[in-house]
């Protein structure tokens, strides 16, 4: 995973974005390809949990708007179901 992060960092440095970008990695369980995410973390200690009745798209928008981007405006989030959070 560090190789991918290193490559993304190099790409961001080579061509900075004029507008922010949010990258969400979806971690899924085998046989649950259609499961909606209900937990998001940013790798920096911030976490978001989907509220009852909140649509998945609204949840993602909320987490992305509250997350801090790096110096290039890129936000890297990891989304998963709560059942895969402790797996």
N, C-alpha and C positions, 0 to 999 in steps of 0.2 A: 504494500500500500504506500510505503514511503516513496517508491519510485514514481508512482502516479502523482503524488503530491509535489514531488520535486519537478516533474515535467510541467504540471500546471503552473507552478510558481515561475518557472522559466518562461513559459508562454505569456503569462501575465506581465512579466517584466519586459519582454520583447515588444509587446504591443498593448499598452495600457488601454483600458476601456474608457470611453467618454461618459458612459452611463454605467450604473451598477449592474451587476449580474448575480443571479442567485443560482447556485448549483445544489440540487437536492439528490442525494444518493438514497435510493429506496432499498432497504434490506428486507427480504421476504423469506418466508419459510417454504420449504418444499411442499408442493401441492396447494399453496395459498397465493398463487400469482395474482389473483384479483383482490386480495385483501387491501382495504384502505388503511393508510397510516393514521395512527392516533398518538404518536409520540415523536418529537423532533428534538435533536440536540445539535449544538454547533461545534463540539470538540473543544470549546473554551470554558466549559462548565455551565453554560446556559441550557435550560431544557424547557420545552413547551409540551403540555398535554392537551389533547383535544377536549373541548367542553361538550357536555351532553347536548345533542341536537345541532352541533356545529358541523356544517358541511366540510368535507375534506379540503376543497379548494379554499374556503374561507379560513380554515385552520392553517394551511400552508401560507396564505397571504399574511395572516397575523404573525406567524413566526418569522417570516422573511422580513416583514416591516420592522420587527423589534430586534432582529439580529444585527450585529455590527459587521461591517465589511472590512476587508483588509485595506491596505493603503491604496489599492487599485479599485476599490469598490466592489470586490467580489465576496459574496457570502457563500460559505460552504456548509451545508446542513445535511444531517443524516436523519432520514425518516424511517420509522418502523412501526410495527404493531406492538402493543404493550406485551403481548405474549413472547415476542422475539427479543424484547429488551433485556431479559435476564437469561436468555438461552446461551 
